[in-house]
Amino acid sequence: SSADPGITSSSILLGGTAPLSGSAAAYASVARGAEAYFKYANARGGVNGRKIEYKYLDDAYNPAQTIQATRQLVEQDKVFAIFNALGTEHNEAIRDYLNAGKVPQLFAASGSTSFGAEVEKYPYTIGFQPSYQAEGWVYGKYLARTQPGARIAVLFQNDSYGKDLLAGLKRGLARSKAKVIAAQPYEVTAADVSSQVAKLKSSGANTFAIFATPKFAIQSYVFANKLAWKMIHRHKGLGIK
């Protein structure tokens, strides 16, 4: 009702965060795409006569900044809901706060299984993407079918995003001859992943799976080529983190 924060007789105010700067700035398009669609919908009368106002702030892909920006949106800007905030750790960092205040956390831009598995604990949090574990399982099944002799090296982001993808990949490979023989994590604060790629090459793998955000995925290809890593197959998982 109009008594709720962010609601008037003619508008609904939504808020969110996105990496407009920093290592994952390529994902700024997620918020900008949503904004463009709301403008499209508003130009055609909005939703049941109300226009959607969407304010999103830069968190530079830093969960600490996500918390600060979310508090600003809720406490100062008085948004009705947090919509489409991007990042696994980032959504995990704000969900206790949002659920305690009964602020809807709509369509968290992450495929972490926790957003579906913990619905009873976080009833105001709604996920959006297919799970990363399911995505990883699809990759595993594909490799088991098309490259049954694959010896797989995995670069993965050291959080729920990368770990979910890796776990799904292993499940998809179960009972096949294709195996993960090496895996190296990287931190989102790292400058590059050159040492991880070098270690993975030395494992003797002939297949390289990259579970990373765009900056580190690109670096992985560059470093693998510099090392003249000969492989039969490369796969990158670039799900929204």
C-alpha positions as protocol buffer text, in pm:
chain_id: "A"
residue {
  index: 1
  type: SER
  ca { x: 0 y: 0 z: 0 }
}
residue {
  index: 2
  type: SER
  ca { x: 97 y: 366 z: -16 }
}
residue {
  index: 3
  type: ALA
  ca { x: 188 y: 340 z: 353 }
}
residue {
  index: 4
  type: ASP
  ca { x: 484 y: 120 z: 261 }
}
residue {
  index: 5
  type: PRO
  ca { x: 827 y: 281 z: 201 }
}
residue {
  index: 6
  type: GLY
  ca { x: 892 y: 369 z: -163 }
}
residue {
  index: 7
  type: ILE
  ca { x: 527 y: 343 z: -266 }
}
residue {
  index: 8
  type: THR
  ca { x: 308 y: 628 z: -386 }
}
residue {
  index: 9
  type: SER
  ca { x: -12 y: 628 z: -584 }
}
residue {
  index: 10
  type: SER
  ca { x: 192 y: 676 z: -900 }
}
residue {
  index: 11
  type: SER
  ca { x: 533 y: 517 z: -840 }
}
residue {
  index: 12
  type: ILE
  ca { x: 733 y: 232 z: -687 }
}
residue {
  index: 13
  type: LEU
  ca { x: 1093 y: 301 z: -583 }
}
residue {
  index: 14
  type: LEU
  ca { x: 1337 y: 10 z: -613 }
}
residue {
  index: 15
  type: GLY
  ca { x: 1704 y: 15 z: -518 }
}
residue {
  index: 16
  type: GLY
  ca { x: 2004 y: -200 z: -593 }
}
residue {
  index: 17
  type: THR
  ca { x: 2380 y: -226 z: -615 }
}
residue {
  index: 18
  type: ALA
  ca { x: 2610 y: -317 z: -902 }
}
residue {
  index: 19
  type: PRO
  ca { x: 2983 y: -302 z: -982 }
}
residue {
  index: 20
  type: LEU
  ca { x: 2991 y: 13 z: -1190 }
}
residue {
  index: 21
  type: SER
  ca { x: 3365 y: 22 z: -1121 }
}
residue {
  index: 22
  type: GLY
  ca { x: 3631 y: -224 z: -1007 }
}
residue {
  index: 23
  type: SER
  ca { x: 3733 y: -571 z: -1124 }
}
residue {
  index: 24
  type: ALA
  ca { x: 3380 y: -675 z: -1224 }
}
residue {
  index: 25
  type: ALA
  ca { x: 3271 y: -351 z: -1391 }
}
residue {
  index: 26
  type: ALA
  ca { x: 3175 y: -554 z: -1699 }
}
residue {
  index: 27
  type: TYR
  ca { x: 2866 y: -654 z: -1501 }
}
residue {
  index: 28
  type: ALA
  ca { x: 2743 y: -293 z: -1483 }
}
residue {
  index: 29
  type: SER
  ca { x: 2534 y: -387 z: -1784 }
}
residue {
  index: 30
  type: VAL
  ca { x: 2308 y: -594 z: -1558 }
}
residue {
  index: 31
  type: ALA
  ca { x: 2178 y: -288 z: -1371 }
}
residue {
  index: 32
  type: ARG
  ca { x: 2180 y: -70 z: -1680 }
}
residue {
  index: 33
  type: GLY
  ca { x: 1982 y: -329 z: -1873 }
}
residue {
  index: 34
  type: ALA
  ca { x: 1720 y: -345 z: -1596 }
}
residue {
  index: 35
  type: GLU
  ca { x: 1702 y: 34 z: -1592 }
}
residue {
  index: 36
  type: ALA
  ca { x: 1648 y: 40 z: -1968 }
}
residue {
  index: 37
  type: TYR
  ca { x: 1365 y: -210 z: -1940 }
}
residue {
  index: 38
  type: PHE
  ca { x: 1193 y: -12 z: -1664 }
}
residue {
  index: 39
  type: LYS
  ca { x: 1209 y: 297 z: -1885 }
}
residue {
  index: 40
  type: TYR
  ca { x: 1051 y: 92 z: -2163 }
}
residue {
  index: 41
  type: ALA
  ca { x: 775 y: -28 z: -1931 }
}
residue {
  index: 42
  type: ASN
  ca { x: 716 y: 320 z: -1789 }
}
residue {
  index: 43
  type: ALA
  ca { x: 677 y: 465 z: -2137 }
}
residue {
  index: 44
  type: ARG
  ca { x: 393 y: 219 z: -2186 }
}
residue {
  index: 45
  type: GLY
  ca { x: 205 y: 306 z: -1869 }
}
residue {
  index: 46
  type: GLY
  ca { x: 413 y: 136 z: -1603 }
}
residue {
  index: 47
  type: VAL
  ca { x: 274 y: -141 z: -1384 }
}
residue {
  index: 48
  type: ASN
  ca { x: -93 y: -108 z: -1297 }
}
residue {
  index: 49
  type: GLY
  ca { x: -63 y: 266 z: -1339 }
}
residue {
  index: 50
  type: ARG
  ca { x: 255 y: 305 z: -1132 }
}
residue {
  index: 51
  type: LYS
  ca { x: 594 y: 399 z: -1279 }
}
residue {
  index: 52
  type: ILE
  ca { x: 901 y: 206 z: -1164 }
}
residue {
  index: 53
  type: GLU
  ca { x: 1182 y: 423 z: -1030 }
}
residue {
  index: 54
  type: TYR
  ca { x: 1510 y: 233 z: -1005 }
}
residue {
  index: 55
  type: LYS
  ca { x: 1808 y: 373 z: -817 }
}
residue {
  index: 56
  type: TYR
  ca { x: 2127 y: 169 z: -819 }
}
residue {
  index: 57
  type: LEU
  ca { x: 2459 y: 249 z: -654 }
}
residue {
  index: 58
  type: ASP
  ca { x: 2815 y: 142 z: -724 }
}
residue {
  index: 59
  type: ASP
  ca { x: 2962 y: -111 z: -481 }
}
residue {
  index: 60
  type: ALA
  ca { x: 3281 y: -175 z: -684 }
}
residue {
  index: 61
  type: TYR
  ca { x: 3218 y: -549 z: -632 }
}
residue {
  index: 62
  type: ASN
  ca { x: 3310 y: -511 z: -265 }
}
residue {
  index: 63
  type: PRO
  ca { x: 3065 y: -665 z: -14 }
}
residue {
  index: 64
  type: ALA
  ca { x: 3153 y: -402 z: 248 }
}
residue {
  index: 65
  type: GLN
  ca { x: 3048 y: -130 z: 5 }
}
residue {
  index: 66
  type: THR
  ca { x: 2736 y: -331 z: -81 }
}
residue {
  index: 67
  type: ILE
  ca { x: 2631 y: -313 z: 283 }
}
residue {
  index: 68
  type: GLN
  ca { x: 2688 y: 63 z: 304 }
}
residue {
  index: 69
  type: ALA
  ca { x: 2506 y: 133 z: -21 }
}
residue {
  index: 70
  type: THR
  ca { x: 2214 y: -91 z: 75 }
}
residue {
  index: 71
  type: ARG
  ca { x: 2174 y: 85 z: 409 }
}
residue {
  index: 72
  type: GLN
  ca { x: 2166 y: 418 z: 225 }
}
residue {
  index: 73
  type: LEU
  ca { x: 1900 y: 294 z: -14 }
}
residue {
  index: 74
  type: VAL
  ca { x: 1683 y: 156 z: 268 }
}
residue {
  index: 75
  type: GLU
  ca { x: 1733 y: 415 z: 541 }
}
residue {
  index: 76
  type: GLN
  ca { x: 1783 y: 736 z: 343 }
}
residue {
  index: 77
  type: ASP
  ca { x: 1623 y: 679 z: 5 }
}
residue {
  index: 78
  type: LYS
  ca { x: 1338 y: 470 z: 154 }
}
residue {
  index: 79
  type: VAL
  ca { x: 1320 y: 217 z: -129 }
}
residue {
  index: 80
  type: PHE
  ca { x: 1040 y: -39 z: -127 }
}
residue {
  index: 81
  type: ALA
  ca { x: 1273 y: -327 z: -214 }
}
residue {
  index: 82
  type: ILE
  ca { x: 1630 y: -411 z: -308 }
}
residue {
  index: 83
  type: PHE
  ca { x: 1617 y: -542 z: -663 }
}
residue {
  index: 84
  type: ASN
  ca { x: 1875 y: -726 z: -872 }
}
residue {
  index: 85
  type: ALA
  ca { x: 2177 y: -658 z: -648 }
}
residue {
  index: 86
  type: LEU
  ca { x: 2470 y: -834 z: -812 }
}
residue {
  index: 87
  type: GLY
  ca { x: 2708 y: -1081 z: -654 }
}
residue {
  index: 88
  type: THR
  ca { x: 2697 y: -1390 z: -436 }
}
residue {
  index: 89
  type: GLU
  ca { x: 2895 y: -1263 z: -137 }
}
residue {
  index: 90
  type: HIS
  ca { x: 2728 y: -928 z: -181 }
}
residue {
  index: 91
  type: ASN
  ca { x: 2375 y: -1062 z: -151 }
}
residue {
  index: 92
  type: GLU
  ca { x: 2479 y: -1287 z: 134 }
}
residue {
  index: 93
  type: ALA
  ca { x: 2624 y: -983 z: 312 }
}
residue {
  index: 94
  type: ILE
  ca { x: 2296 y: -789 z: 307 }
}
residue {
  index: 95
  type: ARG
  ca { x: 2029 y: -1055 z: 349 }
}
residue {
  index: 96
  type: ASP
  ca { x: 2035 y: -1065 z: 732 }
}
residue {
  index: 97
  type: TYR
  ca { x: 1989 y: -688 z: 742 }
}
residue {
  index: 98
  type: LEU
  ca { x: 1712 y: -687 z: 482 }
}
residue {
  index: 99
  type: ASN
  ca { x: 1520 y: -977 z: 631 }
}
residue {
  index: 100
  type: ALA
  ca { x: 1543 y: -830 z: 981 }
}
residue {
  index: 101
  type: GLY
  ca { x: 1380 y: -514 z: 844 }
}
residue {
  index: 102
  type: LYS
  ca { x: 1134 y: -710 z: 627 }
}
residue {
  index: 103
  type: VAL
  ca { x: 1267 y: -536 z: 317 }
}
residue {
  index: 104
  type: PRO
  ca { x: 1214 y: -753 z: 7 }
}
residue {
  index: 105
  type: GLN
  ca { x: 1539 y: -869 z: -153 }
}
residue {
  index: 106
  type: LEU
  ca { x: 1409 y: -936 z: -501 }
}
residue {
  index: 107
  type: PHE
  ca { x: 1580 y: -1141 z: -773 }
}
residue {
  index: 108
  type: ALA
  ca { x: 1928 y: -1153 z: -622 }
}
residue {
  index: 109
  type: ALA
  ca { x: 2164 y: -1165 z: -920 }
}
residue {
  index: 110
  type: SER
  ca { x: 2343 y: -1482 z: -817 }
}
residue {
  index: 111
  type: GLY
  ca { x: 2308 y: -1852 z: -882 }
}
residue {
  index: 112
  type: SER
  ca { x: 2421 y: -1961 z: -536 }
}
residue {
  index: 113
  type: THR
  ca { x: 2211 y: -2250 z: -409 }
}
residue {
  index: 114
  type: SER
  ca { x: 2186 y: -2083 z: -67 }
}
residue {
  index: 115
  type: PHE
  ca { x: 1923 y: -1838 z: -192 }
}
residue {
  index: 116
  type: GLY
  ca { x: 1684 y: -2124 z: -259 }
}
residue {
  index: 117
  type: ALA
  ca { x: 1794 y: -2364 z: 14 }
}
residue {
  index: 118
  type: GLU
  ca { x: 1755 y: -2118 z: 303 }
}
residue {
  index: 119
  type: VAL
  ca { x: 1412 y: -1979 z: 220 }
}
residue {
  index: 120
  type: GLU
  ca { x: 1275 y: -2050 z: 567 }
}
residue {
  index: 121
  type: LYS
  ca { x: 1552 y: -1849 z: 731 }
}
residue {
  index: 122
  type: TYR
  ca { x: 1535 y: -1569 z: 473 }
}
residue {
  index: 123
  type: PRO
  ca { x: 1172 y: -1541 z: 358 }
}
residue {
  index: 124
  type: TYR
  ca { x: 1223 y: -1193 z: 212 }
}
residue {
  index: 125
  type: THR
  ca { x: 1505 y: -1309 z: -18 }
}
residue {
  index: 126
  type: ILE
  ca { x: 1422 y: -1433 z: -367 }
}
residue {
  index: 127
  type: GLY
  ca { x: 1685 y: -1574 z: -602 }
}
residue {
  index: 128
  type: PHE
  ca { x: 1682 y: -1532 z: -977 }
}
residue {
  index: 129
  type: GLN
  ca { x: 1938 y: -1729 z: -1176 }
}
residue {
  index: 130
  type: PRO
  ca { x: 1958 y: -2104 z: -1231 }
}
residue {
  index: 131
  type: SER
  ca { x: 2191 y: -2247 z: -968 }
}
residue {
  index: 132
  type: TYR
  ca { x: 2565 y: -2256 z: -1026 }
}
residue {
  index: 133
  type: GLN
  ca { x: 2569 y: -2619 z: -913 }
}
residue {
  index: 134
  type: ALA
  ca { x: 2321 y: -2705 z: -1189 }
}
residue {
  index: 135
  type: GLU
  ca { x: 2532 y: -2509 z: -1438 }
}
residue {
  index: 136
  type: GLY
  ca { x: 2846 y: -2696 z: -1333 }
}
residue {
  index: 137
  type: TRP
  ca { x: 2660 y: -3027 z: -1361 }
}
residue {
  index: 138
  type: VAL
  ca { x: 2570 y: -2946 z: -1723 }
}
residue {
  index: 139
  type: TYR
  ca { x: 2937 y: -2878 z: -1803 }
}
residue {
  index: 140
  type: GLY
  ca { x: 3037 y: -3206 z: -1640 }
}
residue {
  index: 141
  type: LYS
  ca { x: 2779 y: -3407 z: -1834 }
}
residue {
  index: 142
  type: TYR
  ca { x: 2889 y: -3239 z: -2156 }
}
residue {
  index: 143
  type: LEU
  ca { x: 3256 y: -3320 z: -2099 }
}
residue {
  index: 144
  type: ALA
  ca { x: 3175 y: -3677 z: -1992 }
}
residue {
  index: 145
  type: ARG
  ca { x: 2993 y: -3727 z: -2322 }
}
residue {
  index: 146
  type: THR
  ca { x: 3219 y: -3539 z: -2562 }
}
residue {
  index: 147
  type: GLN
  ca { x: 3564 y: -3573 z: -2400 }
}
residue {
  index: 148
  type: PRO
  ca { x: 3554 y: -3897 z: -2200 }
}
residue {
  index: 149
  type: GLY
  ca { x: 3931 y: -3894 z: -2152 }
}
residue {
  index: 150
  type: ALA
  ca { x: 3949 y: -3536 z: -2031 }
}
residue {
  index: 151
  type: ARG
  ca { x: 4192 y: -3452 z: -1752 }
}
residue {
  index: 152
  type: ILE
  ca { x: 4046 y: -3128 z: -1625 }
}
residue {
  index: 153
  type: ALA
  ca { x: 4214 y: -2838 z: -1449 }
}
residue {
  index: 154
  type: VAL
  ca { x: 3984 y: -2583 z: -1288 }
}
residue {
  index: 155
  type: LEU
  ca { x: 4037 y: -2219 z: -1199 }
}
residue {
  index: 156
  type: PHE
  ca { x: 3761 y: -2102 z: -966 }
}
residue {
  index: 157
  type: GLN
  ca { x: 3670 y: -1797 z: -762 }
}
residue {
  index: 158
  type: ASN
  ca { x: 3720 y: -1873 z: -393 }
}
residue {
  index: 159
  type: ASP
  ca { x: 3364 y: -1823 z: -274 }
}
residue {
  index: 160
  type: SER
  ca { x: 3020 y: -1982 z: -306 }
}
residue {
  index: 161
  type: TYR
  ca { x: 3011 y: -1891 z: -675 }
}
residue {
  index: 162
  type: GLY
  ca { x: 3323 y: -2081 z: -776 }
}
residue {
  index: 163
  type: LYS
  ca { x: 3280 y: -2362 z: -524 }
}
residue {
  index: 164
  type: ASP
  ca { x: 2922 y: -2430 z: -638 }
}
residue {
  index: 165
  type: LEU
  ca { x: 3033 y: -2452 z: -1002 }
}
residue {
  index: 166
  type: LEU
  ca { x: 3320 y: -2684 z: -913 }
}
residue {
  index: 167
  type: ALA
  ca { x: 3095 y: -2909 z: -704 }
}
residue {
  index: 168
  type: GLY
  ca { x: 2841 y: -2927 z: -986 }
}
residue {
  index: 169
  type: LEU
  ca { x: 3111 y: -3008 z: -1240 }
}
residue {
  index: 170
  type: LYS
  ca { x: 3234 y: -3299 z: -1030 }
}
residue {
  index: 171
  type: ARG
  ca { x: 2881 y: -3436 z: -992 }
}
residue {
  index: 172
  type: GLY
  ca { x: 2829 y: -3414 z: -1367 }
}
residue {
  index: 173
  type: LEU
  ca { x: 3150 y: -3611 z: -1422 }
}
residue {
  index: 174
  type: ALA
  ca { x: 3055 y: -3885 z: -1177 }
}
residue {
  index: 175
  type: ARG
  ca { x: 3086 y: -4239 z: -1313 }
}
residue {
  index: 176
  type: SER
  ca { x: 3272 y: -4116 z: -1620 }
}
residue {
  index: 177
  type: LYS
  ca { x: 3638 y: -4145 z: -1713 }
}
residue {
  index: 178
  type: ALA
  ca { x: 3677 y: -3767 z: -1733 }
}
residue {
  index: 179
  type: LYS
  ca { x: 3820 y: -3635 z: -1407 }
}
residue {
  index: 180
  type: VAL
  ca { x: 3917 y: -3312 z: -1235 }
}
residue {
  index: 181
  type: ILE
  ca { x: 4287 y: -3361 z: -1161 }
}
residue {
  index: 182
  type: ALA
  ca { x: 4370 y: -3010 z: -1034 }
}
residue {
  index: 183
  type: ALA
  ca { x: 4185 y: -2705 z: -905 }
}
residue {
  index: 184
  type: GLN
  ca { x: 4316 y: -2365 z: -807 }
}
residue {
  index: 185
  type: PRO
  ca { x: 4117 y: -2090 z: -628 }
}
residue {
  index: 186
  type: TYR
  ca { x: 4172 y: -1716 z: -666 }
}
residue {
  index: 187
  type: GLU
  ca { x: 4054 y: -1426 z: -454 }
}
residue {
  index: 188
  type: VAL
  ca { x: 3844 y: -1146 z: -603 }
}
residue {
  index: 189
  type: THR
  ca { x: 4100 y: -899 z: -465 }
}
residue {
  index: 190
  type: ALA
  ca { x: 4389 y: -1062 z: -654 }
}
residue {
  index: 191
  type: ALA
  ca { x: 4580 y: -865 z: -913 }
}
residue {
  index: 192
  type: ASP
  ca { x: 4599 y: -1158 z: -1154 }
}
residue {
  index: 193
  type: VAL
  ca { x: 4580 y: -1537 z: -1177 }
}
residue {
  index: 194
  type: SER
  ca { x: 4913 y: -1608 z: -1346 }
}
residue {
  index: 195
  type: SER
  ca { x: 5046 y: -1832 z: -1067 }
}
residue {
  index: 196
  type: GLN
  ca { x: 4726 y: -2036 z: -1057 }
}
residue {
  index: 197
  type: VAL
  ca { x: 4730 y: -2090 z: -1433 }
}
residue {
  index: 198
  type: ALA
  ca { x: 5096 y: -2198 z: -1419 }
}
residue {
  index: 199
  type: LYS
  ca { x: 5019 y: -2454 z: -1147 }
}
residue {
  index: 200
  type: LEU
  ca { x: 4722 y: -2587 z: -1343 }
}
residue {
  index: 201
  type: LYS
  ca { x: 4932 y: -2627 z: -1658 }
}
residue {
  index: 202
  type: SER
  ca { x: 5192 y: -2825 z: -1464 }
}
residue {
  index: 203
  type: SER
  ca { x: 4925 y: -3074 z: -1357 }
}
residue {
  index: 204
  type: GLY
  ca { x: 4924 y: -3231 z: -1702 }
}
residue {
  index: 205
  type: ALA
  ca { x: 4561 y: -3144 z: -1767 }
}
residue {
  index: 206
  type: ASN
  ca { x: 4440 y: -3134 z: -2124 }
}
residue {
  index: 207
  type: THR
  ca { x: 4116 y: -2949 z: -2047 }
}
residue {
  index: 208
  type: PHE
  ca { x: 4087 y: -2610 z: -1878 }
}
residue {
  index: 209
  type: ALA
  ca { x: 3766 y: -2505 z: -1701 }
}
residue {
  index: 210
  type: ILE
  ca { x: 3748 y: -2140 z: -1600 }
}
residue {
  index: 211
  type: PHE
  ca { x: 3491 y: -2041 z: -1338 }
}
residue {
  index: 212
  type: ALA
  ca { x: 3565 y: -1672 z: -1313 }
}
residue {
  index: 213
  type: THR
  ca { x: 3438 y: -1321 z: -1366 }
}
residue {
  index: 214
  type: PRO
  ca { x: 3535 y: -1150 z: -1694 }
}
residue {
  index: 215
  type: LYS
  ca { x: 3863 y: -987 z: -1586 }
}
residue {
  index: 216
  type: PHE
  ca { x: 4012 y: -1312 z: -1457 }
}
residue {
  index: 217
  type: ALA
  ca { x: 3865 y: -1523 z: -1735 }
}
residue {
  index: 218
  type: ILE
  ca { x: 4039 y: -1304 z: -1993 }
}
residue {
  index: 219
  type: GLN
  ca { x: 4364 y: -1321 z: -1796 }
}
residue {
  index: 220
  type: SER
  ca { x: 4337 y: -1701 z: -1790 }
}
residue {
  index: 221
  type: TYR
  ca { x: 4330 y: -1721 z: -2168 }
}
residue {
  index: 222
  type: VAL
  ca { x: 4619 y: -1477 z: -2199 }
}
residue {
  index: 223
  type: PHE
  ca { x: 4840 y: -1660 z: -1948 }
}
residue {
  index: 224
  type: ALA
  ca { x: 4755 y: -2004 z: -2087 }
}
residue {
  index: 225
  type: ASN
  ca { x: 4859 y: -1887 z: -2434 }
}
residue {
  index: 226
  type: LYS
  ca { x: 5182 y: -1734 z: -2301 }
}
residue {
  index: 227
  type: LEU
  ca { x: 5265 y: -2067 z: -2140 }
}
residue {
  index: 228
  type: ALA
  ca { x: 5190 y: -2247 z: -2470 }
}
residue {
  index: 229
  type: TRP
  ca { x: 4948 y: -2473 z: -2285 }
}
residue {
  index: 230
  type: LYS
  ca { x: 4833 y: -2729 z: -2538 }
}
residue {
  index: 231
  type: MET
  ca { x: 4489 y: -2864 z: -2460 }
}
residue {
  index: 232
  type: ILE
  ca { x: 4208 y: -3035 z: -2640 }
}
residue {
  index: 233
  type: HIS
  ca { x: 3931 y: -2831 z: -2487 }
}
residue {
  index: 234
  type: ARG
  ca { x: 3876 y: -2508 z: -2299 }
}
residue {
  index: 235
  type: HIS
  ca { x: 3561 y: -2406 z: -2124 }
}
residue {
  index: 236
  type: LYS
  ca { x: 3478 y: -2086 z: -1945 }
}
residue {
  index: 237
  type: GLY
  ca { x: 3191 y: -2050 z: -1703 }
}
residue {
  index: 238
  type: LEU
  ca { x: 3098 y: -1684 z: -1692 }
}
residue {
  index: 239
  type: GLY
  ca { x: 2781 y: -1700 z: -1488 }
}
residue {
  index: 240
  type: ILE
  ca { x: 2688 y: -1373 z: -1309 }
}
residue {
  index: 241
  type: LYS
  ca { x: 2857 y: -1400 z: -971 }
}
